[in-house]
Structures are given as structure tokens and as C-alpha cells.
């Protein structure tokens, strides 16, 4: 199919959504005839193939001047199927007359295959972007991914930060941003777009394994939610946007309390008047304590609601005496009648 001359595809809802989302990303749209580079992470699955075709279609319009490169990361996890994915993506890039870069990663020593594969994949994409001096890496996360992510975080137990979901953009390295132009696109529109284009894609059959949380949500929960509410995925996108705004307000409040009430003492320990903290809401105190203990060396897994909630409860109650909360071998929080101390212990 000649994608360059496909007027019907150019006005497809998916392409129009990608175009709108690109325009909301500062500095992404080309100006002064200067071409901007985008590295498109392409697995060969429906989502990434749709993103690749959409960006290629937009690049045919006069208002865009993009320099597109197709990247494929070969994980070597599914034998011949994985290699067939790589060959498929390379052939598609050739068909579209776009440069193709492949990077292979070794997961033989991975302890957590899913997490390590994700980390190494982004590391590989970042390295490619750095090698070709490309400021943007585009991935094909869409609205259904947003819904799945928010549901997973809710089930695990999360604060407002977790309910922000997947970010539309984020810095992944110095001068390199990860962008997600399809985040407002429903999965159904992805499939319709590819069918309209008569464009095949590759299927990763491990995605059908309902023993995995995300796959179980995708195949058994999301269909029910969409039956109840057709636009459930888009509602998740709206929730993400609202939570990002609220989280920004929360961060501002935390910084104000830190500026007004926290004193640095000794070798970097923190001192606060307990009465100054009592009237603050729990999320503000959790966020404040998280910042302070993290700065002293407590990893983020030890500075969540489970660990910090009891400290907040102690700050806000009417008890006196000294209570000590040990967060690891070297960091403790003391709550006395008058003070709250966050400090390194003498054994550190």
C-alpha cells in the first residue's frame, strides 16, 4: 500500500490524535525548516506499528518536518519468534524508506525478567538516541495501557503519585525525552487503523498468559469495564491528568512546609517543631518525611505509606514521651512531645 498518498488514513482518528498530542509537546514541532529527530521504538506489535505508520503519514504533510528512525530491541526471549519480529520491523522500515537500527540485549543473568527487560530496553533505546544525537524517543503506549497501569498500581496500594499513571513525556537522559503520542488513543482505534491500512503486525503470544497481572487485567477485566463504559480507557487518561495536577499542588505544599518548618542540624539531620506539623494533612506529612529520609539514604521501598504512616500518626496524636522509628540500620525518626528529628544514628 502507498502510505504517502493515503488521504483516508491521514484523517483516521488515530493519526489525528497523534498529531494533536505532538502539538502539545514543547519544541517537538519543527520550526524554521529545522528537521527534528524522533526515534520510534518498534517491537513489531500492533501498537508500535500503528505509531510508526502514523508518524510516517504526518511527516508527509507540510506542517511537519520530522527525521524518523526506526529502532528495534531484540530481547532473545522467544527464540525464532523474536528474530522474526526483528526481521518484520526491518522490512517495514525498508518499505517506508526509513533508517533502521537494531540493538540486541542479553537477559541470561536477569533476576526479574519483566523488570530487567524493561530497564535494559530503555537503556538500549537511550544509547541509540545518544549515538545518533536524537532528542526524542517515541513509544506506543495508549489509553488502554494507562487504564491497566492505574488498575495495577491501585491493586498494589499506591498514593496519589501512583495514580498519575504513565506520563505523556519524561526525561530519560540528558537532552533526551521519552514521548508517548498515542496516550489518548484507544486500543480499538489501533486495530481499526491497521486494518484500514491493510497492515499486518506481529503477535507476542506471551501477552496472552493470564497468570501475569497485566495480561489478566487486559483479557479478563478491561473487556468488562468497557462493556460497562465504552470510554473506560479514556476516563483513565482523564484521571491521570487530574492526578498529575493534584500531585503538583501536593508537591508545592510539601515544599512550603519544608521551607517553613524544617531546620538542618549537625551533619545534615533534620529538626522540626511537632506542633508546626500537627495541622498538616497526612499526604503532606508523608511526602515531607519521604523527601527527608530519602535524602539521608533510605531507599524508596522503605519510605512509603507502610513505613511512614505510623510516624505521621505519632506526630498528630496527643501523646508525649519519646518514640523512635527505625527505618534502616542507620536512619531513625524520633517523635518527642515537642520535636520531630530525622537523623542518622551513631552507628552509621
C-alpha positions, 0 to 999 in steps of 0.5 A, a space after each residue: 500500500 502507498 502510505 504517502 498518498 493515503 488521504 483516508 488514513 491521514 484523517 483516521 482518528 488515530 493519526 489525528 490524535 497523534 498529531 494533536 498530542 505532538 502539538 502539545 509537546 514543547 519544541 517537538 514541532 519543527 520550526 524554521 525548516 529545522 528537521 527534528 529527530 524522533 526515534 520510534 521504538 518498534 517491537 513489531 506489535 500492533 501498537 508500535 506499528 500503528 505509531 510508526 505508520 502514523 508518524 510516517 503519514 504526518 511527516 508527509 504533510 507540510 506542517 511537519 518536518 520530522 527525521 524518523 528512525 526506526 529502532 528495534 530491541 531484540 530481547 532473545 526471549 522467544 527464540 525464532 519468534 523474536 528474530 522474526 519480529 526483528 526481521 518484520 520491523 526491518 522490512 517495514 522500515 525498508 518499505 517506508 524508506 526509513 533508517 533502521 537500527 537494531 540493538 540486541 540485549 542479553 537477559 541470561 543473568 536477569 533476576 526479574 525478567 519483566 523488570 530487567 527487560 524493561 530497564 535494559 530496553 530503555 537503556 538500549 533505546 537511550 544509547 541509540 538516541 545518544 549515538 545518533 544525537 536524537 532528542 526524542 524517543 517515541 513509544 506506543 503506549 495508549 489509553 488502554 495501557 494507562 487504564 491497566 497501569 492505574 488498575 495495577 498500581 491501585 491493586 498494589 496500594 499506591 498514593 496519589 503519585 501512583 495514580 498519575 499513571 504513565 506520563 505523556 513525556 519524561 526525561 530519560 537522559 540528558 537532552 533526551 525525552 521519552 514521548 508517548 503520542 498515542 496516550 489518548 488513543 484507544 486500543 480499538 482505534 489501533 486495530 481499526 487503523 491497521 486494518 484500514 491500512 491493510 497492515 499486518 503486525 506481529 503477535 507476542 503470544 506471551 501477552 496472552 498468559 493470564 497468570 501475569 497481572 497485566 495480561 489478566 487485567 487486559 483479557 479478563 477485566 478491561 473487556 468488562 469495564 468497557 462493556 460497562 463504559 465504552 470510554 473506560 480507557 479514556 476516563 483513565 487518561 482523564 484521571 491521570 491528568 487530574 492526578 498529575 495536577 493534584 500531585 503538583 499542588 501536593 508537591 508545592 505544599 510539601 515544599 512550603 512546609 519544608 521551607 517553613 518548618 524544617 531546620 538542618 542540624 549537625 551533619 545534615 539531620 533534620 529538626 522540626 517543631 511537632 506542633 508546626 506539623 500537627 495541622 498538616 494533612 497526612 499526604 503532606 506529612 508523608 511526602 515531607 518525611 519521604 523527601 527527608 529520609 530519602 535524602 539521608 539514604 533510605 531507599 524508596 521501598 522503605 519510605 512509603 505509606 507502610 513505613 511512614 504512616 505510623 510516624 505521621 500518626 505519632 506526630 498528630 496524636 496527643 501523646 508525649 514521651 519519646 518514640 523512635 522509628 527505625 527505618 534502616 540500620 542507620 536512619 531513625 525518626 524520633 517523635 518527642 512531645 515537642 520535636 520531630 528529628 530525622 537523623 542518622 544514628 551513631 552507628 552509621 
